[in-house]
Amino acid sequence: MFTKGLLDETEIPPDILHQKVFLQKFDFFVNFFFVKNYFNRGMLLKKIGRIRGAAEKFTNCLEFGNIYDPEIRRKCLEQLKEIFEVIIQLNREEFFVLIYLKVKWIA
């Protein structure tokens, strides 16, 4: 039924090629929209104090899609760095408070 010549890319009908190019462009814009959306949602969550949700959205922003915007990736990494620095500082303070309370309770 099929001949070898019909499977060559040079013989694909022009309307099919046009659809393929259109879908690739559409895929680019969808990826860009979702990445930007994740970043903006992360910024909003960070601003209202939901740090864990913000970190999750920034991570989703970095992991989503196959087309990346280097500027948004850089901003996401900076935001994640700030979040992790705050979390590490809070964990250190909580650790020292617990040690202080434990020592005070024992003494």
C-alpha positions as CSV (number, residue, x, y, z in Angstrom):
1,M,0.0,0.0,0.0
2,F,2.6,2.5,1.1
3,T,5.6,3.1,-1.1
4,K,9.0,4.2,0.2
5,G,8.6,7.6,-1.6
6,L,5.5,8.5,0.4
7,L,7.3,8.4,3.7
8,D,10.0,11.0,2.7
9,E,9.6,14.4,4.4
10,T,9.9,16.1,1.0
11,E,6.6,14.7,-0.1
12,I,4.6,15.7,2.9
13,P,1.7,17.9,1.8
14,P,2.2,21.6,2.4
15,D,-0.9,22.0,4.5
16,I,0.4,19.3,6.9
17,L,3.8,21.1,7.2
18,H,1.9,24.4,7.8
19,Q,0.0,22.7,10.7
20,K,3.2,21.3,12.1
21,V,4.9,24.8,12.1
22,F,1.8,26.3,13.6
23,L,1.7,23.8,16.4
24,Q,5.4,24.3,17.2
25,K,4.8,28.1,17.5
26,F,1.7,27.5,19.6
27,D,3.7,25.1,21.8
28,F,6.3,27.8,22.3
29,F,3.7,30.4,23.5
30,V,1.9,27.9,25.7
31,N,5.2,27.0,27.4
32,F,6.2,30.6,27.8
33,F,2.8,31.5,29.3
34,F,2.9,28.6,31.8
35,V,6.5,29.4,32.9
36,K,5.6,33.1,33.3
37,N,2.4,32.2,35.2
38,Y,4.3,29.9,37.6
39,F,6.8,32.6,38.3
40,N,4.1,35.3,39.0
41,R,2.2,32.9,41.2
42,G,5.4,32.2,43.1
43,M,6.1,35.9,43.6
44,L,2.5,36.4,44.9
45,L,2.7,33.5,47.3
46,K,6.1,34.7,48.6
47,K,4.7,38.2,49.1
48,I,1.8,37.0,51.2
49,G,4.1,34.8,53.2
50,R,3.3,31.3,51.9
51,I,7.0,30.4,51.4
52,R,6.5,26.7,50.8
53,G,3.9,27.3,48.0
54,A,6.2,29.9,46.5
55,A,9.1,27.5,46.4
56,E,6.9,24.9,44.8
57,K,5.8,27.4,42.1
58,F,9.4,28.5,41.4
59,T,10.4,24.9,41.1
60,N,7.5,24.2,38.7
61,C,8.6,27.2,36.7
62,L,12.1,25.7,36.3
63,E,10.9,22.2,35.5
64,F,8.0,23.0,33.1
65,G,8.2,22.7,29.4
66,N,11.0,22.2,26.9
67,I,11.6,25.9,26.0
68,Y,13.2,28.1,28.6
69,D,13.5,31.8,29.1
70,P,17.0,32.5,30.6
71,E,15.8,35.7,32.4
72,I,12.9,34.0,34.2
73,R,15.1,31.0,35.1
74,R,17.7,33.4,36.6
75,K,14.9,35.2,38.6
76,C,13.5,31.9,39.8
77,L,16.9,30.7,41.0
78,E,17.4,34.0,42.9
79,Q,14.0,33.7,44.5
80,L,14.6,30.1,45.5
81,K,18.0,31.0,47.0
82,E,16.4,33.7,49.1
83,I,13.7,31.3,50.3
84,F,16.2,28.7,51.3
85,E,18.4,31.2,53.1
86,V,15.4,32.3,55.1
87,I,14.4,28.7,55.9
88,I,18.0,27.8,56.9
89,Q,18.2,30.9,59.2
90,L,14.8,30.0,60.8
91,N,15.8,26.4,61.3
92,R,19.1,27.6,63.0
93,E,17.2,30.0,65.3
94,E,14.6,27.3,66.2
95,F,17.4,24.8,66.9
96,F,19.2,27.2,69.2
97,V,15.9,28.1,71.0
98,L,15.2,24.4,71.6
99,I,18.7,23.9,72.9
100,Y,18.4,26.9,75.2
101,L,15.0,25.7,76.5
102,K,16.3,22.2,77.0
103,V,19.4,23.3,78.9
104,K,17.3,25.7,81.0
105,W,14.8,23.0,81.8
106,I,17.5,20.5,82.8
107,A,19.3,23.1,85.0
